[in-house]
Amino acid sequence: MTEGRVGDQLRIAVGIASAGRPATLLETINYLTGLHNRPERIIVCVPDIDDAAGLADRLDVELMVGSRGLTCQRNRILRTAVLDTDILIFLDDDFIPASNFIPRMEAVFAREPDVAIATGEVLADGILGGGLTMSEALEVIETAGERPELVTDVYNAYGCNMVVRLSPVIEHGLAFDEQLPLYGWLEDVDFSRSIARYGRSVRVEGARGVHLGVKSGRQPGRRLGYSQIANPAHLIRKGTMSKARAIAQIGRNLLANARGVLLGDRSIDRRGRLGGNMLALTDLLIGRASPSRILEFGNSSNREMSSPSIATKRR
């Protein structure tokens, strides 16, 4: 596998795909640009210029408008970055990295050229409750302090903070699967397993951050529930997710949604998710299940796209 720039400092960029959360996006960008170890480039892709209010005239951000959907927007960022970037750090628009996150990741990729993709520690995830504010996230980061760097192999990186070496992307023509629409449920697993054919997938403890878990811009439960079944089935067919792992993922989602309905959980649209689960299972039985089918479902807002958090993906 090609190393990028031998004997020279790696060129780093941060890429953020966002939709429907301009205030959150602006707050995160202001934080990133204020870091002592700020990235050389910050590339933002939104489906509508209104989704990036306050960023259009800034010289410290590369702003572009692309087709709606997490995978489409991340591919647009990829195509922009590959020309003169070695390491691309994909962040959710509400993921707040600690000040040492970028230098820690840079050190790992410089020291270990066989690492193709990495993810860091999530110290707290606001999606588990009512969400976190920026000040609360910074307090969590400060309280946690620093810890020694520890690199361990993992099955996949998590999309809220996913660091990619671009040389294998270029060499093998890799891209995010645009058949996974909107929030791209499990796009991180699919991309990780694709690039892991050409290098290691690792977790870097000591490279830390907080996911705010902003509630606005998230998808109706029925769509997400359908994706919880249809997307793993799609990845089985592609060969980027093992059948055993996909079935376990589907089982956990079904169990969590059914339990939530029975217990009257109102913090999450469990009833909608379970309905989406059932519809997808029916479609699987009759051979018409497809990730793109969620585009046929009604939606209260066509501006919603946000990527589910790491915690949501595990539930």
C-alpha positions in Angstrom: 0.0 0.0 0.0 1.3 3.5 -0.9 2.2 5.6 2.1 1.4 9.1 0.8 4.2 11.5 1.4 7.4 9.7 2.4 9.7 11.7 4.7 7.4 14.6 4.8 4.5 15.8 7.0 1.2 14.3 6.1 -1.4 16.7 4.7 -4.6 16.6 6.8 -8.1 17.7 5.9 -11.4 17.5 7.9 -14.5 16.7 5.9 -18.1 17.4 7.2 -21.3 16.4 5.5 -24.3 18.3 7.0 -27.9 19.1 6.3 -30.6 21.0 8.1 -28.5 22.1 11.1 -26.7 25.3 10.2 -26.3 26.6 13.8 -24.7 23.3 14.9 -22.5 23.2 11.9 -21.3 26.8 12.4 -20.6 26.1 16.1 -18.5 23.1 15.2 -16.6 24.9 12.5 -15.8 27.8 14.8 -14.5 25.3 17.3 -12.3 23.6 14.7 -10.8 26.8 13.3 -10.0 27.9 16.8 -7.9 24.9 17.6 -4.1 25.4 18.0 -3.6 22.3 15.9 -6.3 23.2 13.4 -6.5 21.1 10.2 -4.9 22.5 7.0 -8.2 22.2 5.2 -11.9 22.1 6.3 -14.2 20.8 3.6 -17.9 21.1 4.1 -20.6 19.7 1.8 -24.3 20.6 2.2 -27.3 19.9 -0.1 -28.5 23.5 0.1 -26.6 26.7 0.8 -29.0 27.6 3.5 -27.7 24.5 5.4 -24.4 26.4 5.8 -25.6 29.8 7.0 -22.7 31.9 8.1 -20.0 29.9 6.2 -20.5 31.1 2.6 -18.1 34.0 2.8 -15.4 32.5 5.0 -12.0 31.9 3.6 -11.0 29.2 6.2 -13.7 26.8 5.0 -14.1 25.1 1.6 -17.9 25.0 1.1 -19.6 23.1 -1.6 -23.2 22.1 -2.4 -23.8 18.4 -3.4 -26.5 15.9 -3.9 -28.5 15.2 -0.7 -27.5 12.1 1.3 -24.5 11.3 3.6 -22.8 9.0 1.1 -23.2 11.4 -1.8 -21.9 14.3 0.2 -19.0 12.3 1.6 -18.1 11.2 -1.9 -18.1 14.9 -3.0 -15.7 15.6 -0.2 -13.5 12.7 -1.2 -13.3 13.8 -4.8 -12.2 17.3 -3.6 -9.7 16.0 -1.0 -7.8 13.4 -3.0 -6.0 15.9 -5.2 -3.7 17.2 -2.4 -4.5 15.5 0.9 -3.0 12.4 2.5 -5.4 11.9 5.5 -9.0 12.8 5.5 -10.9 13.1 8.8 -14.6 12.7 8.4 -16.5 14.2 11.4 -20.2 14.5 12.1 -21.3 18.1 12.2 -21.9 17.7 16.0 -18.7 15.7 16.9 -16.3 17.8 19.0 -12.7 16.5 18.9 -10.3 17.1 21.8 -7.5 19.5 20.9 -5.1 16.6 20.5 -7.4 14.5 18.3 -5.8 15.5 15.0 -2.1 15.3 16.1 -2.8 11.9 17.7 -4.3 10.6 14.5 -1.6 12.1 12.4 1.1 10.5 14.5 -0.6 7.0 14.1 -0.9 7.3 10.3 2.7 8.6 10.0 4.1 5.8 12.3 2.0 2.9 11.0 1.8 3.0 7.2 -0.4 -0.2 7.2 -3.3 1.7 8.9 -5.9 2.5 6.3 -8.8 3.7 8.5 -9.1 4.7 12.1 -11.6 5.9 14.7 -11.1 7.5 18.0 -12.7 7.4 21.5 -16.2 8.8 22.1 -16.1 10.1 25.6 -19.8 11.0 25.8 -22.8 10.7 23.4 -25.7 13.1 23.9 -27.9 10.9 21.8 -28.4 8.7 24.9 -30.2 11.5 26.6 -31.4 15.0 25.7 -28.3 16.0 23.9 -25.2 17.9 25.0 -24.2 21.5 24.6 -20.8 22.7 23.4 -19.9 23.9 26.9 -20.9 20.5 28.3 -18.8 18.7 25.7 -15.7 20.8 26.4 -16.1 20.1 30.1 -16.3 16.4 29.5 -13.1 16.6 27.4 -11.3 18.7 30.0 -12.3 16.4 32.8 -11.2 13.3 31.0 -7.8 14.7 30.3 -5.3 12.9 28.2 -4.4 9.2 28.2 -1.6 7.3 26.5 -2.2 6.4 22.8 -3.3 2.8 22.3 -3.9 1.4 18.8 -6.1 -1.8 18.5 -7.6 -3.5 15.5 -11.4 -3.1 15.0 -13.9 -4.5 12.5 -14.9 -1.0 11.4 -14.5 2.7 12.1 -17.5 4.7 13.3 -18.8 7.4 11.0 -19.0 10.2 13.6 -15.1 10.3 13.6 -13.6 8.3 10.8 -10.0 8.9 9.6 -9.1 7.7 6.1 -5.8 7.3 4.4 -6.4 8.4 0.8 -3.7 6.5 -1.1 -5.7 3.2 -1.1 -8.9 5.2 -2.0 -7.1 6.6 -5.0 -5.3 3.4 -6.0 -8.5 1.2 -5.8 -11.2 3.7 -6.7 -13.0 3.4 -3.4 -16.1 5.4 -2.6 -19.1 5.4 -0.2 -22.0 3.4 -1.4 -24.6 5.8 -2.8 -27.2 3.1 -2.8 -27.4 3.8 1.0 -29.5 7.0 0.8 -30.0 9.9 3.2 -28.3 9.2 6.5 -26.6 6.1 5.0 -27.2 3.6 7.8 -24.1 1.4 8.1 -22.1 3.3 5.5 -19.2 3.4 7.9 -19.2 -0.4 8.1 -19.4 -0.8 4.3 -16.6 1.7 3.7 -14.4 0.4 6.5 -14.6 -3.2 5.2 -13.9 -2.1 1.7 -10.8 -0.2 2.5 -9.7 -2.8 5.1 -8.8 -5.1 2.2 -5.8 -2.8 1.7 -4.8 -2.0 5.2 -5.7 -2.1 8.9 -8.9 -0.8 10.5 -8.0 0.5 14.0 -9.3 2.3 17.1 -7.0 4.9 18.6 -7.6 5.3 22.3 -6.3 8.6 23.4 -7.7 10.4 20.3 -10.9 11.6 22.0 -14.0 13.6 21.4 -17.6 14.1 22.3 -20.8 13.6 20.2 -23.3 16.3 21.1 -26.3 14.2 19.9 -28.1 17.1 18.4 -31.8 16.1 17.9 -32.7 18.4 15.0 -32.4 17.1 11.5 -32.9 13.4 12.3 -35.0 10.9 10.4 -38.5 9.6 11.1 -38.5 6.2 12.8 -40.1 4.3 10.0 -37.3 5.2 7.6 -34.6 4.3 10.1 -36.3 1.1 11.1 -36.5 0.0 7.4 -32.8 0.8 7.0 -32.0 -1.3 10.1 -33.1 -4.4 8.2 -32.6 -3.5 4.5 -29.1 -2.1 4.8 -27.4 -5.0 6.5 -29.0 -7.3 4.0 -27.6 -5.2 1.2 -24.1 -5.4 2.8 -24.3 -9.2 3.0 -25.0 -9.3 -0.7 -22.0 -7.0 -1.3 -19.7 -9.0 0.9 -18.8 -6.0 3.2 -20.7 -7.4 6.3 -20.6 -11.0 7.4 -23.9 -12.8 7.6 -23.5 -13.6 11.3 -22.7 -10.0 12.2 -25.6 -8.6 10.1 -28.1 -11.0 11.6 -26.8 -10.1 15.1 -27.2 -6.4 14.2 -30.7 -6.9 12.9 -31.7 -8.9 16.0 -30.4 -6.2 18.4 -32.4 -3.5 16.6 -35.6 -5.6 16.5 -35.3 -6.4 20.2 -34.5 -2.8 21.2 -37.4 -1.4 19.2 -39.9 -4.1 20.4 -38.8 -3.5 24.0 -39.1 0.3 23.6 -42.7 -0.1 22.3 -43.7 -2.4 25.2 -42.1 -0.1 27.8 -43.5 3.1 26.2 -40.2 4.7 25.4 -41.0 8.2 24.1 -37.4 9.4 23.8 -37.1 7.6 20.4 -39.7 6.8 17.8 -39.6 3.1 18.6 -43.1 2.4 17.2 -42.0 3.9 13.9 -38.8 2.0 13.9 -40.5 -1.3 14.6 -43.0 -0.6 11.8 -40.1 0.0 9.5 -38.4 -3.2 10.7 -41.6 -5.2 9.9 -42.0 -3.7 6.5 -38.4 -4.4 5.6 -38.7 -8.1 6.8 -41.8 -8.5 4.7 -39.9 -7.0 1.7 -37.0 -9.4 2.3 -39.4 -12.4 2.2 -40.9 -11.3 -1.2 -37.5 -10.3 -2.6 -38.0 -6.6 -3.0 -36.1 -5.1 0.0 -33.8 -2.3 -1.1 -32.1 0.5 1.0 -33.4 3.1 -1.5 -37.0 2.2 -0.7 -37.0 4.6 2.2 -37.1 7.4 -0.4 -40.7 6.3 -1.1 -41.8 7.0 2.4 -43.4 10.2 3.4 -41.3 12.7 5.4 -42.3 15.8 7.4 -39.3 17.6 6.1 -37.2 17.1 3.0 -34.3 18.8 4.6 -33.5 16.0 7.1 -30.4 13.9 6.5 -28.3 13.7 9.6 -26.1 10.7 10.2 -27.2 8.5 13.1 -24.8 8.7 16.0 -22.4 5.9 16.9 -24.7 5.1 19.9 -27.8 4.8 17.7 -25.9 2.4 15.4 -25.2 0.1 18.3 -28.8 0.0 19.6 
